[in-house]
Each structure stands twice: as structure tokens, then as C-alpha cells.
Amino acid sequence: MQRGSDRLSVHRDEEMKHELQGLLRSGHPTRSTEWHDPEPSAEDDPQIWGGPVVPGSPQASLATVRQELGRILGRGSFPAHPRELARALRRRNAPDALVDAVHRLSPEARYANAAELAEAVVAGAG
């Protein structure tokens, strides 16, 4: 049954299926020219496969916690007290462990940026 929304003909569809057959069977690119292959990840790429950054876990260094807090909160959230920052993290669907770590900080403290907040969070979790 032809629906009319196909962008490719039956012949082109079969040709593409044949081109992908080697990749699907081998599990790695089968091209002879490397420039077609995707680049491997770099050393400084964020480790998205490890799950969310949780203070106190082995992959949660100061740099990764700072990056995660900066990414989620942005500049507009600072300066602020920990309770305000915890509310902002919760509104932006941050991991619960990160929200709890910020919420446990001293309520009198005031943080000017993500770097100061990350230092306090990592010191409190360590």
C-alpha cells in the first residue's frame, strides 16, 4: 500500500538498506574513507553516559559539579542563598541529589556564582 508520503522510491529504499547492511552486521563503520566516520569523544567532553552529576560520587569532581550547576542555573540565578538556589534547581528539573546537596548548605551563606556554590557543595559532600 502506497501512502504517498514516502520521500524515496522503493528502489532507493532497497539501495539504502543494502548500504547499511554491513554496518548493522558488524557493529562498526565499514567505509574505506575515514572522513565519513563520526569523531570519537574528546577527553574534555562531559560524561553523559555516567548519569547525572551527584556530589560525593567518584565522577563528581569540582569541575564537573561547577559545570553542571552553571549549565542548570545560568548567571541569572546568582547571587542567592542556598534555599533560593535549591528552588531554582528543582524548577529546572535538576537531579534530586544535587538539589539536596545545595539545600543542606548553610542558610546564611550567599553565593555569587556557580564556582563558589560548587566549591561549597563539593566540600560539604566530601
N, C-alpha and C positions, 0 to 999 in steps of 0.2 A: 504494500500500500504506500503510495507516494503522497506525502503531506504537502509538498510544495514549499516547505521552509528549509529544505536541505540546501546548503551552500555549495556542496560538492556533488559531482556526478557519482554514479555507482563505480565507474572505472577508477576515478581518482581516490575514492574511499578504499578500494581494494589495494591500490598502489601504496597508499599511506600505511595500511595495515601490514603490507609486506615490508616496508621500510622499518617499522617498529618491531618486527618480529625478533630480530637479533638482540635488541635492547631488552625486550621483555624476557627472553630466554636466558640471557647471560647475566643480567642484573647490573651491567655497567655499559657505558657508551661504546659503540662498536665502530665509530668513524675513524677513518685513517688520518684525517686532519684534526689537530688538537684545537684549533681556534673555534670549532663548533661546540666543544665541551664546556660545561659550566665551570667557573672557577671554584677551587676549594676555599673553605673558610679561612680567614686570616687569624693570626694569634690574638689580635685585639678585638675581634668580633664578640658581641655578647653571647653568652652561653644559653641560648634559648631552650636547648634540649634538656637542661638540668632542672627545669621548672622555675617557679618564682624564687626571687632572692629572699631568703629568710635569714635574718640576723642570727648568728650563732652557728649556722651551718658551715661546712668546710669551704663551699664555693663563695661564701659571702664575705669577701674582703672589703676593706674600706672603700676601694674604688668602685666595686660593683654595687654596694649599698648606696653610695653617693649618686651613681648613675641612675639607679632605679628610682630613688627619691626625686632627683631632678627631672627625670622623664615623666613621672606621675604628677608631681606638684607644679612644676614650672616656676617661673620667677614671681608670678602674681600672688603666690601664697605666703610670701615672706615680706617682712618679719612677722613672726607669730609665736604664740605659746604652743606647747605640745598638744593640748586639748583641741585647739583650733586646727592644727596640722593633722591630728588623728581624724577629725571630722572630714577634712578635705580629702584625706586618703580614702576614707570609707565611701565618700560620694563618688570618687573616681575608680571604685572597684579594685583597690589595691589588695594584695594578699593579706589575710587576717593576721598572720604572724608579724608582718611589717607594721600594720596598724596597732597591734597590741604592744609592740616594742616602743613605738612612739608614744603611745598612751601611758606607758609606765615611767616615762621621764618626769623629772621634777616639774610640777605645775608652775613654779615661779620662773623657770628658765624662759628665755626668749631667744629664738634662733633667727639670724639674719639671712641665712641661705642654706641650700641643701648640703653644702660641705660641713658646716657646723652641726647640722642635725645628724648627718651620717656619722660624724665622729662620736657624738653622744650616744647614738643608737648602738654602734659597734662596741663602744666602751661598756655600755650597760649590758650587752648580751654576752660579753666575754668573761 
